[in-house]
Amino acid sequence: MHRPFAVLRLAPLLLLSGCLAVEAPDARLDVPGAFRAGASREAPPVRSDWWRSFRSAELARLSDAAETGNLDIAAAVARIEQADAQARIAGAPLLPFVGASADAGRSRSATAGRSTSVGEGRNQYSLGLSTSFELDIWGKNRAALRSAEQSALAARYERDTVALTSTSATAQLYFRILAARDRRRIANENLASATRVLKLINERLTVGTATALDLAQQESIVANQRAGIPPLDQEIEQNIASLAVLIGRAPERISVAGAGMNAVTVPQVAAGLPSSLLLRRPDIAFAEANLASANASVETARAALFPTITLTGSTGLQSLALSRLFDPTATFYSLAAGLTQPIFDNGRLQAEVALQTARQKELLEAYRKAVLTAFSDVDRALVAVRYLAEQERLQRESLASSRRAYELSEQRLKEGTVDIVTVLNTQQSLFQAEDSLTQIRLSRLLAAVALYQALGGGFVKPGPADAKPRP
């Protein structure tokens, strides 16, 4: 009876040896002082509803719908619930297990000295409580809990990453729909202009001042303009169908009015300092939490190599008669302690340590890559925003010149003072300039979305207390 308490007296000495803490790997990186394409100064944080910066009520409505109705986000939320439950499971061994039992039975045995097999029957009743508790001397269970808690944090950061990806994709598809509609409007206007020129050439052919070749060339231009419209209609309808999936609805349940890209404001976004990305990118926080979970898993695997000490106890009431079950004489109890030490497992535990250590190295490199990718994403987006703004300005100047040249050539054609080749050339230049400006405007809007996404889209990494998963 005294041996279990002897083990308990040894427990403080074992605890003095401490947990098998694993030194965290060095995850430091050479963080630049400023972005190559941005100013080296602090900037205000990106607002969480960054899509409102484009000043489009329809985009705001669609993005809000994506945040609440996107099925990928809903699945990520379910993964958070799974991770929270796993953390509770991992924390359970840190507290004693207590169970209750109740038994009632009747048995019969043969009576000694009699020739018959008729025996005497007796009843037996018992009530009991049992408990068991594993002494976490080496910190195995505490490390398992930390690993599960970090996985739960990673699940939250994954949800934020999925939400940022979904809202960014929503904005991108919306702008592509607007661009396709702008291009279709321009194509219809150009078709009307080309048809008007075709009519003039027909009139000149009638009076002998134009040739059949002139007519055929203009007919080809009209046909090409007309053939370019159906693909734009196809692009619009397909993008609306894709947009419906992002907001969790059937394509038949959404409508996109779209006033055109010129009605959308291109916001001015300041990148700030590169170091702030470590707090503003949910994918970096996700990689960091996974790395912390792996560190704790290495501790768990190493602790499994050492002895496990388990304390068990039971107490209760036992009697042959139900009426005497609650008498003091019916009380019983037992205490025990057990120690288990792995001796030979064909290298399984050592292999588990090697596995978790290798996984730790993998996640360390994934974390480093996430940080470097974030720097690259911001620099590329800043470069695109800067040069596309300049490109749009120059293209508008080119379009203005092309429009003046075309208007003059069409007027001269009516007057009969210009050749058909000049009209055809200025016409083609105008059509290309208008279409190019629309595509550059789209690229500029997409670059602004990419910059918001690269900066974390308003995500701010919470502090340790805020980020702790629910118990």
C-alpha positions in Angstrom: 0.0 0.0 0.0 2.9 2.3 0.6 4.7 1.8 -2.7 2.5 4.2 -4.8 3.3 6.9 -2.3 7.0 6.1 -2.7 6.7 6.9 -6.4 4.9 10.1 -5.5 7.8 11.1 -3.3 10.1 10.6 -6.3 8.0 12.8 -8.6 9.4 16.2 -7.4 12.9 14.9 -8.0 11.9 13.9 -11.6 10.3 17.3 -12.1 13.5 19.0 -11.3 14.9 17.5 -14.5 12.5 19.9 -16.4 10.8 19.5 -19.7 12.5 18.5 -22.8 12.3 21.9 -24.3 13.4 22.1 -28.0 15.2 25.2 -29.2 13.2 26.9 -31.8 15.0 27.1 -35.2 16.4 30.4 -36.3 13.8 31.9 -38.6 15.4 35.3 -39.0 15.5 36.8 -42.5 17.3 39.8 -44.0 14.4 42.2 -44.0 15.0 45.3 -46.3 14.5 48.7 -44.9 12.3 49.8 -47.7 10.6 48.4 -50.8 12.6 48.8 -54.0 9.6 50.5 -55.7 8.2 52.4 -52.7 8.9 55.1 -50.2 10.8 54.2 -47.0 8.2 55.6 -44.5 5.4 54.3 -42.3 1.9 54.3 -43.8 -1.5 54.1 -42.3 -2.9 50.5 -42.1 -5.0 49.2 -44.9 -8.7 49.3 -44.0 -10.3 45.9 -43.6 -13.0 46.7 -46.1 -10.4 47.9 -48.6 -12.7 47.4 -51.6 -14.7 50.5 -50.6 -11.6 52.6 -51.6 -12.6 52.1 -55.2 -15.8 54.2 -54.6 -18.1 51.6 -56.2 -21.3 50.8 -54.4 -21.8 47.7 -56.5 -18.3 46.4 -55.8 -18.9 47.0 -52.1 -22.1 45.0 -52.2 -20.5 42.1 -54.0 -17.5 42.0 -51.8 -19.6 42.1 -48.7 -21.6 39.2 -50.1 -18.4 37.3 -50.7 -17.3 37.7 -47.1 -20.5 36.3 -45.8 -21.5 33.8 -48.5 -18.3 32.4 -49.9 -18.2 28.6 -49.5 -14.4 28.4 -49.2 -14.6 30.8 -46.2 -17.4 28.7 -44.7 -15.2 25.6 -45.1 -12.3 27.4 -43.5 -14.5 28.3 -40.5 -15.4 24.6 -40.1 -11.7 23.8 -40.1 -11.3 26.3 -37.2 -14.0 24.4 -35.3 -12.2 21.2 -35.9 -8.9 22.6 -34.8 -10.5 24.0 -31.6 -11.9 20.6 -30.8 -8.5 19.0 -31.4 -7.0 21.4 -29.0 -9.5 20.4 -26.3 -8.7 16.8 -27.0 -5.0 17.4 -26.7 -5.5 19.3 -23.4 -7.6 16.5 -21.8 -4.6 14.4 -20.6 -3.4 17.3 -18.4 -6.3 16.7 -16.0 -7.3 13.5 -14.2 -9.8 11.1 -15.7 -12.7 10.3 -13.4 -15.2 7.5 -14.0 -18.1 6.1 -12.1 -19.4 2.5 -12.1 -22.4 0.6 -10.7 -22.8 -3.2 -10.7 -25.4 -5.7 -9.6 -25.1 -9.4 -10.0 -26.2 -12.8 -8.9 -24.1 -16.0 -8.9 -24.6 -19.7 -7.9 -22.0 -22.2 -7.0 -22.1 -26.0 -6.3 -22.6 -26.9 -2.6 -19.7 -29.0 -1.2 -20.5 -32.6 0.0 -23.8 -33.0 -1.9 -24.4 -35.4 -4.7 -26.6 -33.0 -6.6 -25.3 -30.0 -8.6 -27.7 -27.7 -7.0 -25.7 -24.7 -5.6 -26.3 -21.8 -3.4 -27.1 -18.4 -4.9 -25.9 -15.0 -3.8 -26.2 -11.4 -4.8 -23.4 -8.8 -5.1 -23.8 -5.0 -5.3 -21.1 -2.3 -5.8 -20.8 1.4 -6.5 -17.4 3.0 -7.3 -15.4 5.8 -8.6 -12.1 5.4 -10.4 -9.5 7.9 -11.5 -6.2 7.9 -13.4 -3.7 10.6 -14.1 -0.5 10.7 -16.1 2.4 12.7 -14.5 3.5 15.0 -17.3 7.1 15.0 -16.1 8.8 15.4 -19.5 6.2 17.9 -20.8 4.8 15.6 -23.5 1.2 16.4 -22.9 1.9 20.2 -22.5 3.8 20.2 -25.8 1.0 18.3 -27.5 -1.5 21.0 -26.3 0.8 23.8 -27.5 1.0 22.1 -30.9 -2.8 21.8 -31.1 -3.3 25.4 -30.0 -0.8 26.7 -32.7 -2.7 24.6 -35.3 -5.9 26.2 -34.1 -4.3 29.6 -34.6 -3.0 28.5 -38.1 -6.6 27.6 -39.0 -7.7 31.2 -38.1 -5.0 32.7 -40.2 -5.9 30.3 -43.0 -9.5 31.6 -42.8 -8.2 35.2 -43.2 -6.1 34.2 -46.1 -9.0 32.5 -47.8 -11.2 35.6 -47.2 -8.6 37.9 -48.7 -8.2 35.7 -51.7 -11.9 35.5 -52.2 -12.6 39.2 -51.9 -9.6 40.0 -54.2 -10.9 37.5 -56.8 -14.4 39.1 -56.5 -13.0 42.6 -57.2 -10.9 41.3 -60.1 -13.8 39.5 -61.8 -16.0 42.6 -61.3 -13.4 44.8 -63.0 -13.1 42.3 -65.8 -16.8 42.4 -66.4 -16.7 46.2 -66.5 -13.8 46.1 -68.9 -15.6 43.7 -71.2 -18.7 45.9 -71.2 -16.6 49.0 -72.0 -14.9 47.1 -74.8 -18.3 46.0 -76.2 -19.6 49.5 -76.0 -16.5 50.8 -77.9 -16.8 48.0 -80.4 -20.4 48.9 -81.1 -19.4 52.6 -81.5 -16.5 51.6 -83.8 -18.9 49.3 -85.8 -21.2 52.3 -86.3 -18.3 54.5 -87.4 -17.0 51.8 -89.8 -20.5 51.3 -91.2 -20.8 55.1 -91.8 -17.4 55.1 -93.7 -18.6 52.0 -95.7 -21.6 54.0 -96.8 -19.4 56.9 -97.9 -17.2 54.6 -99.9 -20.3 53.1 -101.5 -21.4 56.6 -102.6 -17.9 57.3 -104.0 -17.9 54.0 -105.8 -21.2 55.0 -107.4 -19.7 58.2 -108.8 -16.4 56.5 -109.8 -14.1 58.1 -107.2 -13.5 54.8 -105.3 -12.6 51.3 -106.3 -14.0 47.9 -105.6 -10.8 47.2 -103.6 -11.6 50.2 -101.3 -15.0 48.8 -100.8 -13.8 45.3 -100.0 -11.2 46.6 -97.5 -13.9 48.6 -95.6 -16.3 45.7 -95.7 -13.5 43.6 -94.1 -13.1 46.2 -91.3 -16.9 46.2 -90.7 -17.0 42.4 -90.5 -14.0 42.3 -88.1 -15.7 44.8 -85.8 -18.9 42.8 -85.9 -17.1 39.5 -85.2 -15.3 41.0 -82.2 -18.6 41.6 -80.2 -19.8 38.0 -79.5 -16.5 37.0 -77.7 -17.0 40.0 -75.4 -20.6 38.9 -74.6 -19.2 35.5 -73.9 -16.6 36.9 -71.5 -19.2 38.9 -69.6 -21.6 36.0 -69.1 -18.8 33.6 -68.0 -17.3 36.1 -65.6 -20.7 36.7 -64.0 -21.1 32.9 -63.6 -17.7 32.7 -61.9 -18.5 35.7 -59.7 -21.7 34.0 -58.6 -19.6 31.1 -57.2 -17.4 33.5 -55.2 -20.4 34.9 -53.4 -22.1 31.6 -52.9 -25.1 32.0 -55.3 -26.3 30.5 -58.5 -25.5 32.7 -61.6 -29.2 33.2 -62.2 -29.5 34.9 -58.7 -27.0 37.8 -59.3 -27.0 40.8 -61.6 -24.1 43.1 -62.4 -25.1 46.6 -63.6 -21.7 48.1 -64.0 -21.4 51.8 -64.9 -18.0 51.3 -66.6 -14.5 51.5 -65.4 -14.3 55.2 -65.6 -16.9 55.4 -62.8 -14.4 53.5 -60.5 -11.8 55.4 -58.6 -8.2 54.0 -58.6 -7.1 54.5 -55.0 -3.7 55.7 -53.9 -2.2 53.0 -51.7 1.0 53.6 -49.6 3.0 50.4 -49.0 4.8 51.4 -45.7 7.8 49.5 -44.4 8.6 45.9 -45.3 8.8 44.9 -41.7 5.1 45.7 -41.2 4.2 42.9 -43.6 5.2 40.4 -40.9 2.1 41.6 -39.0 -0.2 42.4 -42.0 -0.1 39.2 -44.1 -2.3 36.4 -42.9 -0.4 33.8 -44.9 2.8 34.8 -43.1 1.0 34.4 -39.7 -0.3 31.0 -41.0 3.2 29.8 -41.8 4.5 31.1 -38.5 1.8 29.3 -36.5 2.5 26.1 -38.4 6.2 26.4 -37.6 5.4 26.9 -33.9 3.1 23.8 -33.9 5.9 21.8 -35.5 8.3 22.9 -32.8 6.0 21.6 -30.1 5.5 18.4 -32.0 9.2 17.7 -31.8 9.1 18.2 -28.0 6.2 15.7 -27.9 8.1 13.1 -30.0 11.2 13.4 -27.8 9.3 13.2 -24.6 7.8 9.9 -25.8 11.3 8.3 -25.5 11.2 8.7 -21.7 9.3 6.8 -18.9 5.6 7.4 -18.4 4.3 7.4 -14.9 0.6 6.9 -14.3 -1.3 7.2 -11.0 -4.6 5.3 -10.6 -7.1 5.0 -7.8 -10.5 3.7 -7.0 -12.9 3.8 -4.2 -16.5 2.7 -3.6 -19.0 0.5 -1.8 -19.4 -3.2 -2.1 -21.8 -5.6 -0.4 -23.6 -8.9 -0.8 -26.9 -7.3 0.4 -28.4 -4.2 -1.0 -29.6 -3.1 2.4 -26.0 -3.1 3.8 -24.4 -1.4 0.7 -24.1 2.0 2.4 -22.7 0.6 5.7 -19.2 1.9 6.6 -17.9 -1.7 6.5 -18.8 -1.8 2.7 -16.2 0.8 1.8 -13.1 -0.1 -0.2 -10.3 1.8 -2.0 -7.1 1.1 -3.9 -4.1 3.3 -5.0 -1.5 2.3 -7.6 1.3 3.8 -9.6 2.8 2.5 -12.8 5.9 3.3 -14.8 6.3 2.4 -18.4 9.6 2.7 -20.2 10.0 1.9 -23.9 12.8 -0.6 -24.3 12.6 -2.0 -27.9 10.1 -0.7 -30.5 12.2 -1.4 -33.6 13.1 2.3 -33.8 9.6 3.6 -34.1 10.0 6.4 -31.5 13.3 7.5 -32.9 11.8 7.6 -36.3 8.9 9.8 -35.0 11.4 12.3 -33.6 13.2 12.3 -37.0 9.9 12.8 -38.8 8.8 15.7 -36.7 12.2 17.3 -36.9 12.2 17.0 -40.7 8.7 18.5 -40.8 9.9 21.4 -38.6 12.7 22.1 -41.1 10.2 22.0 -44.0 7.9 24.5 -42.3 10.8 26.7 -41.4 11.6 27.0 -45.1 7.9 27.5 -45.9 7.8 30.4 -43.4 10.9 32.0 -45.0 9.4 31.6 -48.5 6.2 33.2 -47.3 8.1 36.3 -46.1 10.2 36.6 -49.2 7.1 36.1 -51.4 5.3 38.9 -49.5 8.2 41.3 -50.3 8.2 40.3 -53.9 4.4 40.6 -54.2 4.4 44.2 -52.9 7.3 45.3 -55.0 5.8 43.8 -58.2 2.4 45.4 -57.4 4.0 48.8 -56.7 5.9 48.7 -60.0 2.7 47.8 -61.8 0.7 50.6 -60.2 3.4 53.2 -61.0 4.0 52.3 -64.6 0.4 51.5 -65.5 -0.6 55.0 -64.3 1.9 56.5 -66.6 1.0 54.2 -69.4 -2.7 55.2 -69.1 -1.8 58.9 -69.2 0.2 58.4 -72.4 -2.4 56.2 -74.0 -5.1 58.8 -73.4 -2.9 61.3 -75.2 -2.5 58.8 -78.1 -6.2 58.2 -78.2 -7.0 62.0 -78.4 -4.6 62.3 -81.3 -6.0 59.3 -83.1 -9.5 60.6 -82.6 -8.7 64.0 -84.1 -6.9 62.3 -87.1 -9.9 60.0 -87.7 -12.4 62.8 -87.5 -10.4 64.9 -89.9 -10.0 62.0 -92.4 -13.7 61.2 -92.3 -14.6 64.9 -92.9 -12.1 65.0 -95.8 -13.6 61.8 -97.2 -17.0 63.5 -97.3 -15.4 66.4 -99.1 -13.6 64.1 -101.5 -10.1 65.6 -100.7 -8.5 62.5 -99.1 -7.7 59.0 -100.3 -9.3 55.9 -98.9 -6.0 54.5 -97.6 -5.6 57.4 -95.2 -9.1 57.0 -93.9 -8.5 53.2 -93.4 -5.3 53.8 -91.5 -6.7 56.5 -89.2 -9.7 54.4 -88.5 -7.7 51.3 -87.5 -5.4 53.5 -85.3 -8.5 54.9 -83.5 -10.0 51.5 -82.9 -6.8 50.0 -81.5 -6.1 53.1 -79.3 -9.6 52.9 -77.8 -9.3 49.2 -77.1 -5.8 49.5 -75.7 -6.8 52.2 -73.3 -9.6 50.0 -71.9 -7.2 47.2 -71.3 -4.6 49.4 -69.7 -7.3 50.8 -67.4 -8.3 47.3 -66.4 -4.7 46.4 -65.7 -4.3 49.4 -63.5 -7.4 48.4 -61.5 -6.2 44.9 -61.2 -2.8 46.1 -60.0 -4.5 48.1 -57.3 -6.3 45.0 -56.1 -3.0 43.1 -56.2 -1.4 45.7 -54.0 -4.1 45.5 -51.5 -3.8 41.8 -51.4 0.0 42.0 -51.2 -0.3 44.3 -48.2 -2.6 41.9 -46.3 -5.9 43.5 -47.2 -6.4 45.1 -43.7 -5.4 42.0 -41.7 -3.6 42.8 -38.5 -1.9 39.9 -36.7 -3.5 39.8 -33.2 -1.6 39.7 -30.0 -1.0 36.5 -28.0 -4.2 37.1 -25.8 -6.4 38.0 -28.8 -5.1 35.1 -30.9 -5.6 32.4 -28.3 -8.1 29.8 -29.6 -11.4 29.2 -27.7 -11.2 26.5 -25.0 
